[in-house]
Amino acid sequence: MKNMLLALLACSAAFSLHPALAQDGQALFNSKPCVGCHTLDSKLVGPAMKEVAAKNTGVKDAAATLASHIKNGTQGNWGPIPMPPNQVTDEEAKVLADWVLSLK
């Protein structure tokens, strides 16, 4: 019984660590400034999320690279307009990167 209680407490702690882990990528995307420059299907200021997914299909370490670009910003990958750093946690950047890469 004691082991079961400890396991239950550990699971509930893991789920409450960060609210972004409970959100799906779409909801997180919509809650961040991403939507000011990106859409799902067409270029706005930056590329469409589906274009990003297509460009990164089969690319080694694409999720880690994309998460870094989301958090730290980047320049020159999609033209001359830089993508500024975003106020996201490492976990949120990973959730967003995984979500974007799922949009095939």
N, C-alpha and C positions, 0 to 999 in steps of 0.2 A: 504494500500500500504506500509506503514511504517513497519508494522508487517511482511509482506512478505519479505521485504528487509532485515530486521533483521534476519529472519529465514534463508534466503539464505546466508547471511554472516556467520552465525553460522555453517551452513552445510559445506561451503567451508573451513572454518577454521578447522573444525574437520577432513576433508579429507587431509588437508595439514600438520597436526600436526607431522606426522612421515611417512617417505617414506615406511617403512616396512609394514605399515598397508595396503598400496596399492598393495604390492607384494603378490603373492600367496606363499604358503609354499615351493613348489618345487623350485621356483626361489630363495627364500631366502636360502634354504638348499644348493643350488648350488653355492651361492655367499659367503658362509661362509666356514671356515676350516673343517666343518663336513665331507665333502667329502673325506678328507684325511684318515679318519678312518672308515667311514660307506658307505654302498651302500644300495640300496632299497631292493634287493632280496637275498644277500648272505653276510656272515660274512667276514669282512676284518680284521681290527684290533679290531673293536668293532662289536656289533651285527648288523644285517640287520635291517633297519627301520621297515620292515614288522614284524620281530620277536618282536621288541619292542612294536609295536601296538598289536600283538597277546597276549603278556604277560600281557599287561595292560587293555585288554578288560574287562569291568565290574568292574574294580578296582575303589573304591571311591577316588575322588580327584586326579585321574591319571594325568590330564592335568596340574594341579598346581605342583604336584610332579615332573613330567617330565620337566616342564619349569624351576624349581629350579635346577634340575640336569644338564640341558643344560647350564644354566647361571653360576652355582657355581661349577660344576664338581661333581663327585661321585666316589666311589670305592666299589668293592665287589658285585655289583648287577649282573655283567655278567662275573665274573672271577677275576683273580688277577690284570689285567691291569687297572689302574685308568683312568677315563675320566677327563681330565683337565678342569678347568673353561674356558668358552668361552667369547669372547668380543662381547656380544650381550646385547641389552637393554631388559628391562622387557617385552616390547611389542613384540620384535622379538622372545624372548624365548617362549612367549605364542603362537605366530603364528606358530613357529616350532613345539611346543608340540601338538597343535591342528591338524596340518597337519600330523604329525607322527601317531597320534591316528586314523586318518581317513584312514590309509593304510591297511585296513583289507582284 
